[in-house]
Amino acid sequence: MKRKSLKAITKETKTVHVPSSIKPQRARQLIRRFHLLLKNKTLALQKLQSSEADYLTKLKQIGTFQVYSGNRQKVVDSIKVNSLETENVIKIESLEPMFLSGLLGRIDGEIFKRGGLDAYQVASTQGQNGKRGGDSSKYLIKWLSELELFSKVGIKPNALEIGCLSSQNLISTSKVFEEVVRIDLQSQESKILKQDFMQRPLPKNDTEKFNLISCSLVLNFVPTASDRGQMLKRVTTFLKETHSYFFLVLPLPCITNSRYCTQEHVAKLMSSLGFQELKFYQAQKIAYWLYKWNGSKSLTGKTFLKKELVSGKGMNNFCIVLD
């Protein structure tokens, strides 16, 4: 495995290594770990009423920078880069500034030790490499071809890809779409706009909306159940009133091993938002859906609150709330 050195932009004199290529399984594990770290960092910053741009200044102002710095260095010194142990859990257990400062230090230390966002970008690119089995959009393109959803009505569709990891995936290269808008929170590729979908300006008219929205392995990283529901609602505001579709991808355990979410529950929830399921595929670890959206008049306004649907040991707490 070829590696390139990345000098630390911190007080550490050590050098971290960013791999130029990663095996697919390792890439997926690393992506999941970075997503977890970045998600919890965002939550911690929100609790501190701070931002990525100024949180270090804020920690100095409130007198907790030494706690942050000590925790960061401890992780840098102790973590094993080749280990992605599941027991190394990151949780926000307290809202006290002292705890949040230490948590931010541990998160930043691990991100740095694992190669920073450069390593995340390498893993993301490998994770969407179709030649290595990582491009989830292959199912989307296959289904669109089978159903002739756009070709039989003679329109030139456009698409919005939320959480795009590569501008060379099948959504972009299949020539199905006349235009593809690609966005991702951590994009480092020029053809992918660095943007939070929840902050994307609402469309002013139908020409700013899309015939298809892809949301692959994104919803499961949205921090809260209520935020996941809000994201799905927001998707409908970006879809054209006719000839519009939604491609959703989730880790399979979200519907097979959750106390609060099942495949049947997802079907009811999506139906309340006007979505009609056209295709579903359950792979070994991933679930794929293709929905047709029936327009804004099909929204029912029905609420779905957090309710235990299945009980058992070892189950996860993935949940989607519509309120």
Backbone bond lengths (Angstrom), bond angles and torsions (degrees), N, CA, C in turn:
res aa  C-N    CA-C-N  psi(-1)  N-CA   C-N-CA  omega(-1)  CA-C   N-CA-C  phi
1 M - - - 1.465 - - 1.526 110.31 -
2 K 1.295 117.67 120.15 1.453 121.60 179.12 1.516 110.04 -74.85
3 R 1.329 115.05 143.86 1.451 119.26 -179.26 1.521 110.57 -132.32
4 K 1.314 114.82 149.94 1.458 118.62 173.50 1.517 108.31 -122.15
5 S 1.306 117.34 145.60 1.454 121.25 -176.84 1.515 110.28 -83.32
6 L 1.323 115.18 143.98 1.462 121.04 177.04 1.508 107.34 -129.34
7 K 1.321 117.91 112.78 1.456 121.05 -179.33 1.520 109.99 -70.48
8 A 1.295 116.34 140.63 1.456 121.62 -179.52 1.523 110.78 -72.42
9 I 1.321 116.05 138.11 1.465 120.38 176.41 1.527 106.89 -97.38
10 T 1.319 116.39 45.95 1.460 123.44 -177.33 1.509 107.56 -143.96
11 K 1.332 116.00 -169.44 1.455 120.01 -179.15 1.524 112.07 -76.94
12 E 1.351 118.52 -15.27 1.449 119.74 -178.76 1.524 110.56 -63.69
13 T 1.319 115.57 139.02 1.456 120.25 177.11 1.513 110.51 -95.05
14 K 1.326 116.72 -5.58 1.455 120.25 -179.02 1.521 110.51 -74.41
15 T 1.307 115.49 162.42 1.456 121.72 176.96 1.515 108.55 -113.49
16 V 1.323 116.59 133.97 1.457 119.70 174.76 1.511 108.09 -100.69
17 H 1.311 116.33 155.39 1.454 120.93 -175.65 1.521 110.41 -114.16
18 V 1.306 115.48 134.24 1.460 121.97 177.51 1.519 108.45 -109.55
19 P 1.336 118.89 116.97 1.462 120.52 179.81 1.514 111.17 -68.77
20 S 1.329 116.81 141.99 1.465 120.33 178.31 1.518 111.43 -83.45
21 S 1.326 117.31 -16.62 1.462 121.30 174.75 1.517 108.85 -149.10
22 I 1.330 116.08 148.12 1.458 122.30 -177.00 1.521 108.47 -136.88
23 K 1.319 116.95 141.21 1.453 120.33 176.38 1.527 109.33 -63.35
24 P 1.352 118.24 147.45 1.467 121.51 -174.34 1.525 114.66 -52.63
25 Q 1.343 117.71 -46.40 1.461 119.59 -178.63 1.521 111.06 -63.49
26 R 1.321 115.93 -42.88 1.462 120.74 178.53 1.526 110.53 -64.36
27 A 1.331 116.51 -39.26 1.466 120.70 178.86 1.518 110.87 -60.66
28 R 1.331 116.80 -45.25 1.470 120.21 -179.83 1.525 111.06 -63.88
29 Q 1.343 116.61 -40.28 1.463 120.13 178.53 1.524 110.94 -63.72
30 L 1.330 116.06 -42.82 1.461 120.53 -178.59 1.524 111.22 -67.40
31 I 1.330 116.71 -40.02 1.466 120.85 177.10 1.523 110.15 -59.98
32 R 1.340 116.38 -46.89 1.469 120.20 -179.41 1.530 110.81 -61.08
33 R 1.347 116.17 -40.28 1.463 119.39 -179.17 1.532 110.82 -66.65
34 F 1.321 117.07 -44.33 1.464 120.34 178.41 1.527 110.72 -62.82
35 H 1.321 117.01 -41.40 1.460 119.90 178.61 1.527 110.73 -59.87
36 L 1.334 116.57 -43.50 1.461 120.60 179.25 1.525 110.86 -63.00
37 L 1.326 116.25 -45.00 1.463 120.43 179.57 1.528 111.38 -62.55
38 L 1.321 116.63 -46.79 1.464 120.73 -177.44 1.522 111.63 -68.19
39 K 1.342 116.18 -36.35 1.461 120.10 178.25 1.528 110.39 -62.86
40 N 1.330 116.76 -46.63 1.456 120.22 -178.33 1.523 112.23 -72.43
41 K 1.323 116.87 -28.52 1.465 119.00 174.85 1.525 109.93 -65.67
42 T 1.332 116.18 -42.84 1.466 120.32 177.89 1.523 110.97 -60.09
43 L 1.338 116.81 -43.97 1.463 121.06 179.23 1.524 111.30 -63.33
44 A 1.340 116.32 -43.98 1.463 120.24 -179.84 1.524 111.08 -62.74
45 L 1.326 116.80 -40.85 1.466 120.49 178.64 1.525 111.01 -65.01
46 Q 1.339 116.10 -37.53 1.462 119.85 177.53 1.526 110.71 -63.32
47 K 1.338 116.56 -42.46 1.463 120.84 -179.92 1.527 111.23 -64.86
48 L 1.327 116.15 -32.38 1.465 120.95 178.12 1.526 112.26 -84.37
49 Q 1.333 115.67 -2.00 1.465 121.87 -176.66 1.529 110.21 54.60
50 S 1.337 114.38 47.89 1.449 120.82 -179.28 1.522 109.05 -133.15
51 S 1.334 116.52 -175.02 1.459 121.02 -178.21 1.520 110.05 -140.76
52 E 1.326 115.63 170.40 1.463 121.37 179.25 1.527 111.12 -58.93
53 A 1.304 116.25 -31.85 1.464 120.30 -174.34 1.528 113.52 -75.64
54 D 1.347 117.42 -29.50 1.469 117.79 -171.50 1.523 115.21 -131.74
55 Y 1.341 118.42 12.30 1.465 117.85 -173.24 1.531 113.55 -67.44
56 L 1.334 118.19 -31.26 1.468 119.72 178.82 1.530 110.51 -65.73
57 T 1.322 116.24 -38.85 1.465 120.32 175.26 1.520 110.41 -63.67
58 K 1.343 116.21 -40.66 1.466 120.97 179.64 1.530 110.51 -62.46
59 L 1.338 117.12 -42.10 1.464 120.62 -179.65 1.524 111.04 -63.73
60 K 1.310 117.09 -36.95 1.470 120.50 177.30 1.523 110.60 -67.37
61 Q 1.325 116.15 -37.73 1.464 120.52 -178.85 1.523 112.06 -66.86
62 I 1.343 116.66 -37.53 1.469 119.68 -177.44 1.526 112.13 -93.09
63 G 1.333 117.03 2.83 1.454 121.27 173.22 1.513 116.55 79.08
64 T 1.338 117.18 24.37 1.474 119.55 -178.83 1.527 112.57 -118.03
65 F 1.332 117.18 12.98 1.459 119.33 -177.16 1.523 111.83 -64.72
66 Q 1.331 117.52 -35.32 1.464 120.16 179.93 1.524 111.19 -65.21
67 V 1.329 116.68 -34.84 1.470 120.63 175.87 1.520 109.57 -64.43
68 Y 1.330 115.83 -45.73 1.470 121.34 176.76 1.521 110.69 -58.18
69 S 1.331 115.95 -51.12 1.461 121.30 -175.45 1.525 111.90 -63.16
70 G 1.341 116.42 -41.60 1.462 120.22 -179.93 1.510 112.48 -64.59
71 N 1.336 116.85 -43.45 1.465 121.11 179.02 1.523 111.12 -66.54
72 R 1.320 116.15 -38.49 1.465 120.53 179.69 1.524 110.59 -62.17
73 Q 1.345 115.41 -47.83 1.457 119.51 -177.62 1.530 111.53 -67.06
74 K 1.331 116.40 -35.37 1.462 120.47 179.05 1.522 111.03 -61.21
75 V 1.334 116.48 -41.90 1.467 120.71 178.86 1.524 110.34 -68.88
76 V 1.322 116.91 -43.52 1.471 120.71 179.18 1.528 110.56 -57.73
77 D 1.324 116.48 -39.71 1.463 120.81 -177.39 1.524 113.11 -76.86
78 S 1.332 117.31 -27.62 1.466 119.23 -169.32 1.524 115.68 -107.28
79 I 1.320 117.76 -26.08 1.463 118.85 -172.06 1.524 111.71 -71.44
80 K 1.324 115.39 142.48 1.460 121.68 175.75 1.523 108.10 -94.52
81 V 1.315 116.53 116.03 1.465 121.67 -173.65 1.520 112.08 -60.42
82 N 1.310 117.84 -35.79 1.467 121.02 -176.85 1.515 113.21 -81.73
83 S 1.325 116.88 0.80 1.460 120.92 -179.94 1.519 109.85 -107.73
84 L 1.330 115.63 133.01 1.470 121.11 174.27 1.520 107.99 -124.84
85 E 1.324 115.45 56.07 1.454 121.51 -173.42 1.521 110.92 -63.37
86 T 1.332 115.11 133.36 1.465 119.82 -177.98 1.518 112.19 -69.24
87 E 1.365 117.13 -22.12 1.458 118.09 -179.07 1.523 112.57 -75.78
88 N 1.335 116.61 -10.69 1.460 120.24 177.71 1.528 108.62 -79.55
89 V 1.324 114.96 69.18 1.459 121.50 -170.65 1.528 110.92 -84.28
90 I 1.320 115.94 141.23 1.463 122.28 175.45 1.527 107.28 -110.11
91 K 1.330 116.36 117.30 1.461 119.67 -179.71 1.524 110.12 -136.29
92 I 1.327 115.31 145.79 1.461 120.18 174.13 1.519 107.28 -90.91
93 E 1.343 115.62 97.31 1.460 121.31 -174.48 1.524 112.51 -96.37
94 S 1.321 116.92 -10.82 1.460 121.18 -178.15 1.519 109.42 -150.87
95 L 1.318 115.89 153.05 1.462 121.17 177.74 1.527 111.60 -100.91
96 E 1.348 116.31 4.03 1.457 120.42 179.16 1.531 110.38 -66.24
97 P 1.340 118.08 134.74 1.468 121.01 179.99 1.524 113.42 -53.31
98 M 1.346 116.96 -35.57 1.461 120.17 -179.75 1.526 110.57 -63.15
99 F 1.341 116.82 -44.72 1.466 120.53 179.56 1.523 110.61 -66.94
100 L 1.333 116.71 -45.76 1.463 120.42 -178.30 1.529 111.34 -62.69
101 S 1.323 116.70 -35.91 1.467 120.43 178.30 1.522 110.74 -65.64
102 G 1.343 116.25 -42.63 1.456 120.11 177.31 1.512 111.94 -65.15
103 L 1.334 115.86 -38.81 1.464 120.60 178.67 1.527 110.70 -63.27
104 L 1.327 116.36 -44.62 1.467 120.17 177.75 1.527 110.96 -60.62
105 G 1.325 116.41 -38.04 1.458 120.04 177.42 1.516 111.92 -63.11
106 R 1.335 116.98 -43.26 1.469 120.62 179.77 1.524 110.92 -66.24
107 I 1.334 116.13 -40.49 1.467 120.03 179.05 1.528 110.60 -64.94
108 D 1.332 116.53 -48.87 1.469 119.94 -179.30 1.525 111.48 -63.31
109 G 1.330 116.14 -36.75 1.459 119.70 178.45 1.514 111.95 -63.55
110 E 1.333 116.44 -42.27 1.463 119.39 -179.71 1.526 111.20 -70.56
111 I 1.334 116.98 -41.08 1.467 119.66 177.83 1.527 110.05 -59.07
112 F 1.332 116.12 -45.11 1.467 120.25 179.30 1.527 111.18 -61.85
113 K 1.345 116.30 -47.69 1.465 120.05 -175.26 1.525 111.62 -65.65
114 R 1.313 117.15 -29.62 1.470 120.14 -179.43 1.533 112.21 -85.70
115 G 1.320 116.90 3.97 1.464 119.26 174.49 1.504 114.78 107.24
116 G 1.349 117.11 3.03 1.454 120.06 178.14 1.521 112.78 68.51
117 L 1.314 116.17 -164.54 1.460 120.85 -176.23 1.523 112.72 -69.24
118 D 1.337 117.12 -18.27 1.466 119.25 174.33 1.526 110.33 -63.38
119 A 1.336 115.97 -42.85 1.466 120.26 178.83 1.520 110.67 -66.65
120 Y 1.336 115.91 -38.85 1.466 120.26 177.30 1.521 110.79 -60.37
121 Q 1.335 115.88 -41.77 1.460 119.71 -178.38 1.523 111.26 -66.71
122 V 1.343 117.25 -40.47 1.469 120.49 177.01 1.522 109.97 -60.81
123 A 1.338 116.26 -46.21 1.463 120.46 179.69 1.518 111.04 -62.92
124 S 1.330 116.69 -40.53 1.464 120.82 -179.56 1.521 111.47 -63.35
125 T 1.331 116.15 -43.15 1.462 120.45 179.56 1.518 110.98 -63.97
126 Q 1.335 116.72 -43.24 1.464 120.29 178.24 1.524 110.32 -66.27
127 G 1.340 116.26 -35.31 1.455 120.21 -178.91 1.512 113.32 -66.56
128 Q 1.342 117.90 -21.54 1.456 121.70 179.13 1.520 111.70 -107.82
129 N 1.321 117.00 13.30 1.460 121.12 179.94 1.517 109.66 -77.30
130 G 1.329 116.76 109.14 1.461 120.95 -177.68 1.506 113.54 -59.83
131 K 1.340 117.69 -33.06 1.458 121.17 -179.58 1.520 111.31 -67.77
132 R 1.340 115.96 -18.48 1.455 119.89 -178.82 1.530 110.83 -110.18
133 G 1.326 116.79 14.95 1.461 120.76 174.20 1.510 115.29 79.21
134 G 1.349 117.63 18.21 1.451 118.75 -173.59 1.513 115.95 -103.14
135 D 1.315 119.70 -0.56 1.464 122.30 -173.81 1.523 110.62 -92.69
136 S 1.340 116.41 103.17 1.465 120.50 -178.08 1.520 112.24 -68.28
137 S 1.343 117.50 -20.52 1.463 119.73 -177.10 1.528 112.84 -71.15
138 K 1.334 117.87 -6.00 1.466 119.53 177.75 1.528 110.71 -62.28
139 Y 1.333 116.93 -33.19 1.464 119.68 177.64 1.525 110.54 -71.04
140 L 1.308 116.51 -40.06 1.463 120.56 177.96 1.519 111.10 -59.28
141 I 1.319 117.25 -51.18 1.465 121.10 -177.35 1.524 110.64 -64.13
142 K 1.313 116.88 -37.83 1.466 121.32 177.34 1.523 110.38 -61.49
143 W 1.318 117.67 -45.96 1.463 121.70 -178.33 1.525 111.85 -68.50
144 L 1.313 116.91 -40.60 1.464 119.58 178.38 1.519 110.93 -61.06
145 S 1.322 116.41 -37.54 1.467 121.37 178.39 1.521 110.98 -69.22
146 E 1.324 116.42 -44.89 1.466 121.03 -179.02 1.527 111.52 -61.30
147 L 1.326 116.49 -43.76 1.466 121.44 -174.75 1.527 113.35 -87.71
148 E 1.330 116.93 -10.42 1.469 122.25 -179.25 1.531 111.07 50.90
149 L 1.318 115.63 44.31 1.462 120.31 -172.54 1.521 113.57 -65.07
150 F 1.305 117.33 -34.64 1.458 120.16 -179.41 1.525 112.46 -103.27
151 S 1.325 116.09 -36.89 1.469 119.45 -175.83 1.521 112.36 -65.20
152 K 1.332 117.92 -35.44 1.463 119.65 -176.66 1.528 113.43 -76.50
153 V 1.335 117.23 -15.19 1.470 119.56 177.39 1.526 111.24 -105.66
154 G 1.326 116.22 -2.45 1.457 120.94 172.69 1.506 116.04 66.85
155 I 1.344 117.60 35.06 1.464 119.25 177.98 1.528 110.01 -108.95
156 K 1.321 115.37 159.90 1.462 121.30 176.30 1.529 107.38 -103.68
157 P 1.320 117.32 96.68 1.465 120.73 -171.47 1.530 113.48 -76.71
158 N 1.317 114.50 156.95 1.462 120.72 171.54 1.530 108.31 -120.66
159 A 1.323 116.86 163.72 1.459 120.61 -175.53 1.518 111.20 -141.21
160 L 1.326 115.12 149.41 1.459 122.96 171.69 1.518 107.55 -116.85
161 E 1.317 116.74 123.05 1.461 120.76 179.25 1.526 109.20 -108.25
162 I 1.333 115.46 108.95 1.461 121.67 179.02 1.527 108.58 -85.88
163 G 1.315 116.51 130.01 1.460 119.84 -178.92 1.509 112.59 75.07
164 C 1.309 116.57 36.21 1.467 120.92 -179.33 1.527 110.09 -68.73
165 L 1.321 116.02 131.30 1.461 121.28 179.98 1.518 112.91 -103.91
166 S 1.335 117.08 -19.51 1.462 119.84 -178.52 1.521 110.17 -153.87
167 S 1.310 116.13 136.46 1.467 120.72 177.11 1.520 111.50 -80.09
168 Q 1.334 116.70 0.84 1.458 120.97 -179.19 1.525 112.58 -109.52
169 N 1.335 117.49 16.98 1.466 118.52 176.72 1.529 110.07 -79.51
170 L 1.332 115.87 177.07 1.464 119.92 -172.44 1.522 113.71 -67.35
171 I 1.318 117.71 -28.08 1.462 118.82 176.82 1.532 109.74 -58.14
172 S 1.309 115.59 -39.40 1.465 120.63 -177.43 1.519 113.65 -84.92
173 T 1.327 117.72 -30.95 1.472 120.38 -171.86 1.524 114.18 -101.72
174 S 1.334 118.19 -8.35 1.472 121.02 -175.50 1.524 113.26 -75.03
175 K 1.338 116.95 -16.63 1.466 123.56 -177.61 1.532 112.99 68.08
176 V 1.332 115.91 16.18 1.469 120.04 174.74 1.525 109.72 -72.13
177 F 1.329 116.17 -35.93 1.458 120.77 -173.50 1.528 111.66 -106.39
178 E 1.307 114.61 138.27 1.461 119.75 177.35 1.527 110.56 -71.75
179 E 1.323 115.43 -33.89 1.465 120.54 179.30 1.520 109.33 -142.83
180 V 1.329 116.72 138.13 1.460 122.23 175.08 1.523 108.24 -126.32
181 V 1.325 116.18 121.03 1.462 121.63 174.31 1.523 107.21 -97.84
182 R 1.315 116.64 123.48 1.465 121.57 -175.21 1.526 109.12 -113.60
183 I 1.338 116.57 129.49 1.462 120.20 177.60 1.521 110.04 -133.98
184 D 1.332 115.65 150.38 1.465 121.22 175.71 1.525 108.42 -159.04
185 L 1.318 116.17 147.27 1.459 120.83 -178.87 1.520 113.00 -63.75
186 Q 1.333 116.63 -35.29 1.460 120.22 -172.75 1.529 112.85 -117.60
187 S 1.310 117.41 27.21 1.465 120.60 -174.55 1.523 112.93 -60.21
188 Q 1.327 114.51 136.79 1.457 120.66 171.82 1.526 110.19 -125.24
189 E 1.332 116.56 16.76 1.462 121.59 178.77 1.521 108.26 -108.87
190 S 1.317 117.49 135.63 1.464 122.13 -172.77 1.528 113.29 -61.59
191 K 1.332 117.63 -29.35 1.460 120.98 -178.01 1.532 112.79 -86.48
192 I 1.329 116.52 0.88 1.463 121.32 178.12 1.523 108.29 -116.98
193 L 1.329 116.41 120.19 1.456 121.71 -178.42 1.526 110.18 -74.60
194 K 1.321 116.67 129.53 1.459 120.96 176.41 1.524 108.22 -78.55
195 Q 1.323 115.90 105.03 1.465 119.95 -173.05 1.525 110.94 -157.42
196 D 1.317 115.36 143.34 1.461 122.91 172.31 1.527 107.21 -89.01
197 F 1.317 117.49 121.50 1.462 120.72 -178.59 1.525 111.39 -55.66
198 M 1.334 117.00 -36.19 1.458 120.40 -178.13 1.533 111.85 -70.02
199 Q 1.328 117.05 -14.43 1.466 121.36 177.63 1.527 112.09 -106.49
200 R 1.314 117.18 -1.22 1.469 120.51 -179.83 1.532 109.33 -65.41
201 P 1.329 117.63 131.58 1.470 119.92 179.80 1.526 111.69 -55.96
202 L 1.318 116.15 137.16 1.462 120.38 179.88 1.526 110.31 -66.20
203 P 1.322 117.51 144.24 1.470 120.55 179.76 1.526 111.21 -64.73
204 K 1.323 115.63 139.13 1.464 120.93 -179.55 1.522 112.02 -84.38
205 N 1.324 115.99 -25.02 1.461 120.13 -179.93 1.526 108.92 -155.65
206 D 1.326 115.96 -179.35 1.461 120.93 -174.47 1.526 112.74 -66.68
207 T 1.318 117.38 -25.76 1.467 119.77 -179.00 1.531 111.66 -70.05
208 E 1.330 116.81 -19.58 1.462 120.92 178.44 1.529 111.95 -94.01
209 K 1.344 115.90 4.60 1.464 120.59 179.18 1.528 110.24 -99.17
210 F 1.323 116.23 178.65 1.462 120.84 -171.46 1.528 112.59 -126.96
211 N 1.337 114.43 151.01 1.467 121.00 174.10 1.521 111.47 -80.19
212 L 1.327 115.72 -25.21 1.461 119.02 178.40 1.522 110.15 -146.14
213 I 1.329 115.27 138.92 1.460 121.75 172.04 1.520 108.02 -122.41
214 S 1.313 115.79 129.45 1.465 121.96 177.09 1.523 109.09 -106.95
215 C 1.331 115.44 132.01 1.466 121.61 -179.95 1.530 107.44 -134.99
216 S 1.318 115.75 82.77 1.463 121.33 -173.08 1.523 111.60 -101.55
217 L 1.334 116.07 116.25 1.466 123.11 178.23 1.524 111.56 53.19
218 V 1.323 114.59 45.10 1.462 122.06 178.15 1.524 110.48 -117.68
219 L 1.326 116.96 -46.84 1.464 121.83 -174.58 1.524 111.76 -57.64
220 N 1.325 117.29 -35.92 1.464 121.15 -178.54 1.524 112.72 -68.81
221 F 1.341 117.76 -15.50 1.458 120.43 178.23 1.525 112.74 -100.13
222 V 1.322 117.56 -0.30 1.464 120.53 173.60 1.530 107.03 -68.27
223 P 1.340 118.73 133.02 1.463 121.63 -166.85 1.522 117.57 -58.30
224 T 1.341 118.85 -41.87 1.461 119.83 -174.11 1.525 111.60 -125.76
225 A 1.335 115.11 160.26 1.465 121.16 179.75 1.521 111.21 -61.36
226 S 1.337 116.40 -39.86 1.463 120.76 179.18 1.528 111.18 -66.47
227 D 1.333 116.57 -40.34 1.467 120.46 178.40 1.526 111.15 -64.23
228 R 1.334 117.24 -35.10 1.474 120.42 177.51 1.527 109.95 -63.78
229 G 1.326 115.88 -42.38 1.456 119.19 177.51 1.516 111.87 -63.84
230 Q 1.334 116.16 -41.52 1.459 120.44 178.04 1.523 111.37 -62.97
231 M 1.322 116.55 -35.64 1.463 119.83 179.10 1.525 110.59 -65.47
232 L 1.325 116.94 -43.36 1.466 120.09 178.96 1.527 110.92 -64.18
233 K 1.322 117.13 -39.66 1.464 120.35 175.88 1.528 110.55 -61.15
234 R 1.314 115.34 -41.64 1.464 120.46 -177.49 1.524 111.37 -66.22
235 V 1.325 116.47 -33.03 1.466 120.56 177.31 1.521 110.28 -54.92
236 T 1.328 116.92 -40.78 1.469 120.23 -177.14 1.528 112.10 -64.28
237 T 1.331 117.51 -27.75 1.468 119.84 -179.49 1.527 112.18 -75.65
238 F 1.331 116.67 -13.29 1.466 120.67 179.89 1.526 112.62 -103.46
239 L 1.326 117.44 1.14 1.463 121.16 179.88 1.524 110.88 -97.31
240 K 1.322 116.28 142.10 1.461 121.27 175.31 1.530 109.45 -65.00
241 E 1.311 116.37 154.46 1.465 121.02 -176.22 1.525 112.22 -66.69
242 T 1.310 117.70 -28.70 1.472 120.74 178.69 1.527 110.03 -130.24
243 H 1.332 115.23 156.62 1.468 122.35 178.24 1.533 111.69 52.96
244 S 1.327 115.80 49.44 1.465 119.29 -179.63 1.526 110.50 -127.83
245 Y 1.349 115.05 148.55 1.468 121.09 -171.53 1.528 110.27 -142.44
246 F 1.330 114.23 159.97 1.462 120.83 -178.21 1.521 109.25 -134.18
247 F 1.333 115.49 126.03 1.464 122.18 178.79 1.523 107.97 -106.75
248 L 1.324 116.42 118.84 1.463 122.23 -176.13 1.523 110.15 -120.50
249 V 1.323 116.06 134.12 1.464 121.65 177.99 1.525 108.76 -130.84
250 L 1.341 115.79 130.14 1.460 121.92 178.74 1.524 110.03 -134.53
251 P 1.321 117.67 153.60 1.466 119.24 170.11 1.527 109.09 -60.47
252 L 1.309 117.60 137.47 1.463 121.57 -175.81 1.530 113.30 -55.41
253 P 1.341 119.85 -38.95 1.469 119.19 -179.83 1.526 114.34 -59.54
254 C 1.340 117.58 -17.76 1.469 120.17 177.62 1.525 111.59 -62.66
255 I 1.339 117.03 -26.29 1.470 119.83 -179.36 1.527 113.27 -118.49
256 T 1.335 117.84 -10.89 1.472 119.90 -178.40 1.520 113.10 -109.67
257 N 1.340 116.90 -14.50 1.463 119.03 -176.32 1.525 112.18 -139.10
258 S 1.335 115.80 28.74 1.460 120.56 -179.90 1.525 110.73 -107.71
259 R 1.309 116.19 144.60 1.464 120.91 175.95 1.529 111.53 -72.26
260 Y 1.329 116.08 -27.00 1.460 120.09 -169.38 1.523 114.76 -116.96
261 C 1.312 118.11 1.88 1.462 119.88 -175.60 1.523 110.47 -146.15
262 T 1.330 116.51 126.51 1.460 122.79 175.85 1.523 108.70 -128.24
263 Q 1.307 116.54 170.70 1.466 119.85 177.91 1.527 110.39 -61.16
264 E 1.321 116.58 -40.84 1.465 120.88 178.82 1.530 110.85 -64.17
265 H 1.326 116.30 -39.92 1.463 120.70 179.44 1.527 110.78 -64.47
266 V 1.334 116.50 -42.74 1.466 120.98 177.65 1.524 110.24 -60.09
267 A 1.335 116.66 -41.31 1.465 121.10 -179.68 1.535 111.10 -60.45
268 K 1.327 117.13 -44.00 1.463 121.22 -179.75 1.529 110.93 -67.48
269 L 1.315 115.52 -42.77 1.459 120.52 -179.08 1.526 111.22 -63.65
270 M 1.322 116.01 -46.10 1.466 119.88 -179.35 1.525 111.28 -66.76
271 S 1.312 117.06 -35.87 1.464 121.11 177.93 1.529 110.73 -61.54
272 S 1.336 116.37 -37.43 1.467 119.95 179.93 1.527 112.00 -66.19
273 L 1.336 116.00 -20.61 1.466 121.00 177.81 1.521 112.08 -94.49
274 G 1.327 116.25 5.32 1.460 120.50 176.93 1.511 114.93 92.36
275 F 1.337 116.98 11.42 1.462 120.74 -178.09 1.530 111.80 -94.44
276 Q 1.308 115.03 134.19 1.468 122.81 177.64 1.530 108.33 -112.19
277 E 1.320 116.59 120.18 1.465 120.15 -177.32 1.527 110.93 -70.53
278 L 1.326 115.76 124.54 1.463 121.43 177.60 1.520 111.84 -102.22
279 K 1.330 115.65 -38.72 1.461 120.34 -177.86 1.529 109.62 -143.31
280 F 1.329 114.94 147.23 1.468 121.14 173.52 1.515 108.30 -144.44
281 Y 1.327 115.70 137.14 1.461 119.74 176.83 1.520 109.07 -138.37
282 Q 1.312 115.25 131.10 1.460 121.44 179.10 1.521 109.19 -109.30
283 A 1.321 116.13 108.00 1.460 120.97 176.16 1.526 108.48 -88.32
284 Q 1.318 116.48 -172.24 1.456 120.10 -176.11 1.528 112.35 -63.05
285 K 1.341 116.33 -37.35 1.460 119.60 -176.52 1.523 113.75 -129.78
286 I 1.335 117.09 -5.02 1.465 121.47 -172.51 1.524 110.51 -130.50
287 A 1.340 116.29 146.96 1.466 122.28 175.17 1.528 109.06 -116.57
288 Y 1.343 115.89 136.43 1.468 122.11 -176.50 1.528 109.67 -123.82
289 W 1.324 116.83 136.24 1.464 122.07 175.42 1.531 110.19 -129.85
290 L 1.315 115.46 146.47 1.460 121.40 166.50 1.518 107.24 -124.16
291 Y 1.328 116.11 122.73 1.459 121.99 -178.78 1.527 110.89 -115.71
292 K 1.320 114.45 148.18 1.457 120.90 166.16 1.518 106.86 -98.19
293 W 1.341 116.57 136.41 1.455 119.15 175.91 1.518 109.07 -99.21
294 N 1.324 116.18 130.35 1.462 121.62 -174.10 1.526 114.01 -96.09
295 G 1.314 117.21 17.84 1.461 120.37 174.09 1.518 113.76 94.00
296 S 1.329 115.60 164.56 1.465 121.41 -174.83 1.526 113.09 -63.22
297 K 1.329 117.19 -26.40 1.468 119.82 -179.97 1.525 112.14 -70.14
298 S 1.334 116.66 -13.68 1.468 120.17 -177.51 1.527 112.83 -89.77
299 L 1.337 117.93 -5.15 1.462 120.70 177.51 1.524 109.87 -70.85
300 T 1.324 116.67 131.84 1.466 120.41 -175.44 1.523 113.19 -96.48
301 G 1.328 117.51 -21.77 1.457 120.37 -177.10 1.514 113.39 77.74
302 K 1.320 117.64 9.25 1.462 121.82 -179.09 1.521 110.42 -67.75
303 T 1.332 116.16 142.69 1.463 120.86 179.45 1.528 110.82 -97.17
304 F 1.322 114.87 147.45 1.465 122.14 175.56 1.526 107.09 -131.61
305 L 1.331 116.31 105.89 1.453 121.16 -178.04 1.527 110.66 -95.38
306 K 1.305 115.45 169.63 1.465 120.32 -179.38 1.520 109.49 -69.68
307 K 1.316 116.04 117.99 1.460 121.66 -177.00 1.523 109.24 -145.22
308 E 1.317 116.23 130.68 1.465 119.60 -179.92 1.526 109.68 -68.08
309 L 1.325 115.55 123.18 1.462 122.02 -179.19 1.516 111.66 -104.80
310 V 1.327 115.65 -31.79 1.465 122.18 -179.52 1.520 107.68 -137.94
311 S 1.321 116.81 138.72 1.462 119.91 178.01 1.522 110.01 -117.55
312 G 1.307 115.20 151.84 1.460 119.70 179.31 1.511 111.17 162.13
313 K 1.313 116.11 159.70 1.456 121.38 179.40 1.531 110.46 -75.00
314 G 1.309 115.09 146.99 1.456 120.34 174.60 1.513 114.98 75.87
315 M 1.334 117.73 11.60 1.457 120.44 179.87 1.528 110.10 -87.43
316 N 1.334 116.22 155.51 1.462 120.05 179.66 1.525 110.89 -93.11
317 N 1.319 115.97 172.80 1.468 121.41 -175.54 1.527 113.18 -109.54
318 F 1.334 117.05 23.37 1.468 118.99 178.81 1.523 109.67 -58.69
319 C 1.313 115.69 135.50 1.465 120.47 -175.38 1.528 109.44 -154.68
320 I 1.329 115.94 149.30 1.465 122.36 173.22 1.521 107.07 -125.43
321 V 1.311 116.53 127.29 1.465 121.50 -178.53 1.524 109.77 -116.50
322 L 1.313 116.10 130.94 1.466 122.51 171.37 1.517 107.11 -113.27
323 D 1.327 116.74 115.44 1.472 118.64 179.64 1.519 111.19 -134.75
